[in-house]
Amino acid sequence: MNTSRADWRSDLEHSRDLTLREVESYGFFISWFDGWRVGKALPLDREAAVRFWKEVVKIKERERWLEDQWAEAMRWFLNWVTICQRAGKEYKSLGERLKNAVHEAGARRGLSLNTRRTYAGWIARYGAAINDEHAVMEEAQARRWLGELVTKTQVSFATQKQALNALVFFFKDVCGRAEVDLGVKMRKRGRHIPVVLSKSEVLRLIKKIEPKYRLKAQLQYGAGLRLRELVSLRVKDIDLERGTLVVRAGKGDKDRVTIIPETLKDDLREQLRTCREIYNIDRMNDAKGVAMPNALERKMPKANTSWECRYGATATASYRLASTRPRVH
């Protein structure tokens, strides 16, 4: 590694103590791990490796020889990172660096987290396709890649526009271009009649859902919530007396109020009682609080441990008790 930026793929291919089959196996595993890590926005360290091993590798029974080989691949990769750090080399992939740059620029512009994630995902995908840190800043390369996206992948018109907006943001706010003209004509797909379930079909489908997830599905359908809005609900957002839910920072970063179905009120009351029990246990064990928006965290540093800001009002008792109850030492 005689350049300022290191490439684990190149170093792996030129490793003299590995066979060709081991290089291929290591390369597959490291790509898998690194893609998962970047998607989770985790640092490249041993803690992320241990979490990947527990949450991804060990959830499925695998051959012992394969696990041993993957463990060696992980050791090789972490050792490679250590060598890069000691030598002062940049070891993050191009896609990860582009993703971080878009997140930082989006934060400066005040874009919502969801928009930043969407743009960052597209730019990371673009960077992986070009795979050259100088070429990614050329509009001609972006024009060619976007043209292929439109003509070859047959994605929807909305998806094409999303990718175009991400690229324009990248060139203007990350690369500092005053004007950007990618010159790609978006292609609309033909209109098709959507497949929509009837009310009775939806209810029959919900009945088939596992009990620990059923209340979530019922509330999402009955209150008209997006998935992110559902999992972001806090205790203070639920008003059983009025029968309303407050959705905060929904689409377009806007708040709105929606209705709680009458048939779900008793189940929600029971769920809140269960959540309260878990909350009390957390406080007895001085557990960490929930995530809070940055501005509110600065203004109210203790709000993250308050009952009103508690997450998980839509989770089931068995799930919450299994996943969030802290150990008592």
N, C-alpha and C positions, 0 to 999 in steps of 0.2 A: 504494500500500500504506500505508493510514493506520491500520492496526490492529496489535496486538502480534504477531499471527500472520499469516503470509503464505500465500497459496494460489496455486500456480503455474498451476493451471487457469484461475482467474479472471483472473490477470494475462495469461496467454496469449490468452484470448478478447478482452481489451480492448487487445491490442497493435495499434497503428495502422500499423505497417510490415509487416504480414503479411496475405496474402490469406486468405479463408475456407478454401480448400483447404489452404494451408500450415498454418493453425491446426489443422485436423483431422489432418494428417499428423504435425505436431510433437507433438500431444497423444497420438496412438497410440504414437509412438516413446518419448516420455518416460515414459508409463505402463508400457511394456514394460521399459525400463531400470530404473525405480525399483522395480518389483515384483521384478525379478531381484536388484537390490542389497539390498533389504530381506530377501529370502529367504536371501541369502548373509551377512547381518549385516555388510555393508561400510559404511564411512562414505561420505557423499555428497561425493566429491571427484574430481579429475581421474584419480587412479590407478584408482578403481573404473570410471570411464568408459572408460579405455584397456583395462582387463581385459574389460569387457563387449563392447567392439568386437572384440577379438581372439577371445574365447571363444564369442561368440554371433553377432555380425553377420557376421564374415568366414569362418565355417565353411561358408557357403553362397554360391554365386555369385549376385550380384544385379545389377540394372541400375545403370549408372553414375549416372544421374540420381537414382535412389532413394537410393543411398549418399551422394551429395552433399547431398541434402535432409535425410537423417538426421544427417549430420555437422553441418549448420547447426542442427538441432534440439538436438543435444547442446551445441553452443556456446551457444545461447540459454539452455539450462537451467543450465549451469555459470555463465554470466554472471549469471543470475537469483539463483543461490545466493550469489555474491559480493556482489551488491547487498544481499541480505537480511542477510548477515553484517555488512556495514558499517553497516547501519541498525539492527542489533540485533534483527532480526525472527526469530521462530521459523519455520523453513522446513520442518521435518520433517512428514510427513503424520500425520494422526490415527492411522491404522493402525500406523505405525512407533512413535509415542509410546506407544500402548497396549501394543504388543509389548514394548518396552523396560521398561515399568513392570511387566508380568507377569513378565518374566525376573528383574528385581531383587527383586520380592516373593517369587518362588519360590526364589531363592538364599538369601534370609533365612530362609525356612521349611525349607531343606535338601532341597528337592525335587530329584529327579534331573534331569539335563540333558534327557533325552528327554521327561520329563513337562512341564518348563518350555517346551520347544519346542512340544509339542502344545497346551498351554493358550494360549501366546502366539499360535499360528496361529489358533485359534478366536476369540480376542478381537480379533485384527486383522481377521478376516473380519466379525465383529460390528460393529466400528467402521466398516469400509468401507460396510456396509449402512445404518447409522444416519447416518453422516457429519455428526455434530454433537457437539462435545466436551462439551456440557452434557447433551444427551439420552442419551448412552451411559451416564450414571450413574443413569438412571431405570429402576427395576425394571419399570415398565410397558412400556418400549421393549424390554427384554430378554425379557420375557414374550411380547410380540407376535412378535419375531424368532424365538424358539425355537419358538413355536407354528407359525409358517410352515415352519420347518425340519422339524418333525414331520409336518405335513399335506401339504406341497407337494412336498418333495424326495424323500420316500420313502426316506430313509436308514435303515440298520439300527438296531435297538434299541441296540446297543453304541455306535454313533456318536452317537445322540441323548443317551445318558448321558454320553458324553465331552464333548459341547458343554455340557450342563447343569453338569457338574462344573467346567468351565472358567469358566462365568459365575458360579457360586457363589464360586469362588476369587477372581475379579475383584472382586466386590462386597464380599467379606469382607476380603481381604488387600490389595487395592489401594485400594478406596474406603473401607475402614474400617467397614463395616456390621457390627453385632453379630449381627443375624438377617437371613436372606434367604429369601424364599418366592416363588419364581417361579410356582408354581401351574400348571405345565404337565404334563399327563398324557402319559407316554411311550407310544408305540404300537408294539406288537410286530408284526413281519412274519410271514407264514406260513412254516412250516418246509419246506425243500426238500432233496432228496437232493443232496449235493455231488458234483461231478465230480472223481474222483480217478484219477490215472494209475497204471497197474500198474508193477511193477518193471521189466519189459522195456521198457515205453513210456518210462519215465524214462531208462533207459540209452541207448535209441535217440535220445532228445532230446539228451542230453549229448554224444553223438558228433557231433551237428550243430553244436555250439557252436564258435566260433573257438578255435584252439589256445591263444591267449594268455589266454582266459578259462576254459578247460576245467577246469583244476585247481581253480579257485575253486568252480565248480559242483559238481565231484565231492566236494570237501571239505564244502561246505555240505550237500549231500544225504546223504553218508555219515556225517557227524558230527552231523547234526541242528542246524545253526546258523541263527540268524536273520541277515539281511543285515548289520545293524549289528554283530553279534557277529563275523561273518566278517571284515569290513574292519578291525575293531579288534584283531585278533590281533597279538600281539608275539612276538618270537623266544622269550622266556622262557616263553611260554604253551604251547610245543610241546615235548612230551617223546616223542621217537621211540623211546627205549629202552623205556619203559613203554607206549607206544602211546596216549597220552592228550593231550587238549587242556584247558587251563584257560580257561573263559569267565568274564571278570571284568565285574561290574556288568551282568549280563544283565537279563532282565525282573524287575521289582520290585527292581532294584538289588542282585541276589543273584549270588554266584559259584557256579559248578558245574563239574564235571569230565565230559567226554564222551570217546568213544573215536575214535581215528584208524583208519579202515579199513586193513587190512593191505596191500591192493593199492595204496595211495597213499603208502606210506612211502618207497619209492625216489624217487618224484617230488618229495616234500617235501624229502628229503635234497639232491637236485640243486638245488631252489629255494633252500634255505638257503645252499648254496655260492655261488650266483649273488648272493644278497643280501649275503653276506659280502664279495664282491669290490666291490660297489657301496658298501658301508659303508666299506671301506678307502679307496676313492677320495674319499668324502665327508670322511673324517678328514684325508686328505692336503691337501685344499683348505679345511679348516677350515669346512665347511658347517654350517649351523644344525642343531640337533637336532630330534627329534620332539616332538610335543605331549605334555605330561604333566599329570596332575591337579594342581590348585593346591597342595594340601597336600603332596604328594610333591615337587613342584617346589621348595617352600620348604625342605623337610627335606633333599633331595638335589639341589642345583642342577645337578650335573654328570650326573645320571642320563639326561637327554635325549640325550646323545651316546654312551651306552653301547650295546654290541652287543645286550645282553639286551633292551633296551627298544625295539629297532628295529621299526618297522612294516613291512608289506609281505611277510610270509613266505608269503602266498598269491598274490602277483602273479607274473606270468610274467617270464622274463628279458628278452624283447624289450620288454615294457611298461616294466619298471623302468629298463632302460638308456636308453630313449628319454625317460622323463619325469622321472627323478630325478638322473641323473648331472650334477653341476655342471660348469660351464665352467672350464677351467684358463687363468688369465690369465698 
